[in-house]
Amino acid sequence: MMWRGFILTGHKMNYCDYLYNAPKEWYNNPALIDAGTDTSFTYGELADAVRNLAYLLTERGFRPHEVISTHLYNSAEAVIAHLAIQHIGCTTCLLDPLTTAEGLRYYLEDNRSVALLSHLDVASVKAFVPDNVQIIRADEVKTMYQTPANRIEKLFDCAPDAVTSIFYTSGTTSRPKGVLLANRNYRAHVAIFERQCYQYDPDDVLLCFVPFSHGYGSKSIFLPCLHAGATMVILRSFHPLNVIKAIESYKVTHIFGVPAHYQQLLRREEFYPALRKIKCAFCAAAPLTLETAHAWKQKIDIHLDEGYGLIETCTGVAFRRNRMPDRMGNLGSYPADLVEIEICDDDDTLLPANQRGEIVVRGASVMQGYLNQPEETAKAIRDGWFHTGDMGYKTEQNELIMTGRIKDVINIAGIKVAPFEIEAVLNEHPDIHESAVIGVDNEMYGEVVKAFVKPKNGKARDERDLIVYLQKKLMNFQVPKEIVFLDEFPRNNMGKIDKKALRAL
């Protein structure tokens, strides 16, 4: 049975509507499984746990519209805490659990949190947390949701534009910005996702090993799952053996990751039988190479689906499903009645098909703005269009092709070069497993190209041969002046290549 209520409405609502207003026949269906502890919750049990924690949070004095930050690894505690905070009308700020105790101060002061739910010891955090912030450890969260309480049955009704979540951008070029997402944003996301990507059934089982603290985990995976009455299995982090074990133990039907995850899974042929049991595999958050897409289809016999979006658009807005990309960066299509995607030039003029420019997005999924940064908000949202900072174009068939990030563009004597295009050529080389390209300062040209490559196992590392190969396929100014060979790339918590770390090498 599919349930499609509560998607885009103008009346007041609450994030937990998806949980509490689900059909009664779902009450005994599995909703959440914590693979780390092998703990499971039916929809009824999850609702009880959320209500227990919600009541005890109000007993601590927390009130609607206050900000409560979570600093938790992927776990049942992270999911239940997020829902309970929403239940009482507070705003959840989901912080990366890898953030150090010292690093927490900026976020807590910026968003004026009244509480921090953290996996760290209180003693290690207290010195870096403002005095007014209550600290609640992860094990205390567990005790609270397991404690029967005088449950608050009535949800706090939030207006469609009421901010419910805050996510911080990575801050690689400036201080991290708090992205404000409202009720209407996540409702729009569910509508877009179900129209263009997957419509789950209660029998579907989704595996989440990307961080729940990121929009990919808590919005792209969890929300449509909750809305459809499916099951989410949550792993603390990605490890190939744990992924395969979870697929087999819990009969997983859908997995979600970044390109590096799928590349690692493809290295082990003994994993293939388990991977062939799933129905769908979804890739996002970083460019998917044609080699990885083709290898996955050839060896696992299902397509590697792909999506495009940013946390500022409440994650995915365009999707390519059940077919092979015809070029790197082909991110598929989008439901034009739910979201608008266009390409504009430097003067904000919208461009026709096949002309390159900046990707801009307009619609109900676009954020409310950046917390405490009105100037940055005004720069990002102009005439209703959110400027993504991504470069690309649309085909005559209205498919979105991404070609790189504007901030990553290399300026060589006034000529703009997209690293993405050079990386695509490098990744086609039979001896190259993965690559990344950056611009480095040059006295004569302003900037020149520097490439980092990870060779395939056992392959030779000959810079000159690789440059000769590139000279045949690229314009002269696009050819790297230096190529660095790496055994492994530095990566962030999502598994994406960390170009900031590469620049420091």
RAHU-V566273 format. One record per backbone hydrogen bond with DSSP energy under -0.5 kcal/mol. NH is the residue of the N-H (numbers start at 1). CO is the residue of the C=O. If there is no record, write none. Layout:
nh-><NH;NH>
co-><CO;CO>
//
This chain:
nh-><9;13;17;18;19;20;21;22;26;27;29;31;32;33;34;35;35;36;37;38;39;41;43;43;44;46;47;48;49;50;51;52;53;54;55;56;57;58;59;60;61;62;65;66;67;68;69;70;71;74;79;80;81;82;83;84;85;86;87;88;89;90;91;92;93;93;94;94;95;95;99;104;104;105;107;108;109;110;111;112;113;114;115;116;117;118;118;119;125;126;127;128;129;129;133;134;134;136;136;138;141;142;143;144;145;146;147;147;148;151;152;153;156;157;158;158;162;164;165;166;167;169;179;179;180;180;181;181;183;184;185;186;187;188;189;190;191;192;193;194;195;196;197;200;204;206;207;208;208;209;214;217;218;218;219;220;221;222;223;224;225;226;227;228;229;229;230;231;232;233;233;234;234;235;235;243;244;245;246;247;248;249;250;251;252;253;254;255;256;257;261;262;263;264;265;266;267;267;268;269;271;272;274;275;276;277;278;279;280;281;282;283;284;289;293;294;295;296;297;298;299;300;301;301;302;305;305;306;307;308;310;313;314;315;317;318;319;320;330;331;331;333;336;338;339;340;342;344;345;348;351;354;355;357;358;359;360;361;362;364;366;367;368;369;371;373;377;378;379;380;381;382;382;385;386;387;387;388;388;391;392;393;395;398;400;401;402;402;403;404;406;408;409;409;410;411;412;412;413;413;415;416;417;417;419;421;422;423;424;425;426;427;428;428;429;429;432;433;433;434;436;438;440;442;446;447;448;450;451;452;453;454;455;456;459;462;463;466;467;468;469;470;471;472;472;473;474;478;479;479;481;482;484;486;492;495;498;499;502;503;504;505;505>
co-><7;158;14;15;16;16;17;19;23;24;26;41;41;232;39;33;234;234;34;34;34;32;26;29;27;42;43;44;45;46;47;48;49;50;51;52;53;54;55;56;58;57;89;63;112;91;115;93;117;236;75;76;77;78;79;80;81;82;83;84;86;85;66;164;68;91;92;166;70;93;96;100;101;102;103;104;105;106;107;108;108;67;67;134;69;116;136;71;121;122;123;125;125;126;130;114;132;116;134;118;137;138;139;140;141;142;143;144;146;149;51;151;87;155;13;156;159;181;181;92;179;177;167;177;178;369;165;179;162;160;182;182;183;184;185;186;187;188;189;190;191;192;193;198;201;231;254;206;233;207;211;211;212;214;215;215;216;217;219;219;221;222;223;224;225;226;225;204;31;206;231;33;232;208;233;239;240;241;242;243;244;245;246;247;247;205;205;280;207;282;258;258;259;260;261;262;263;264;265;267;268;269;271;271;272;274;275;253;253;303;255;305;257;287;289;290;291;292;293;294;295;296;296;297;296;281;303;320;283;318;315;310;311;310;308;308;333;306;327;329;400;319;334;335;335;362;360;358;349;345;343;394;352;392;344;390;342;386;340;338;363;312;180;180;178;370;373;374;375;376;377;380;385;382;361;380;385;359;386;404;357;401;399;395;332;393;329;400;391;391;389;405;405;406;417;409;410;415;411;445;412;414;410;415;417;418;418;419;420;421;422;423;424;425;425;426;429;431;454;454;452;450;448;446;442;445;440;438;482;436;484;434;453;431;456;460;461;462;463;464;465;466;467;468;469;470;470;475;475;476;449;449;451;453;496;492;490;497;498;499;500;501;502>
//
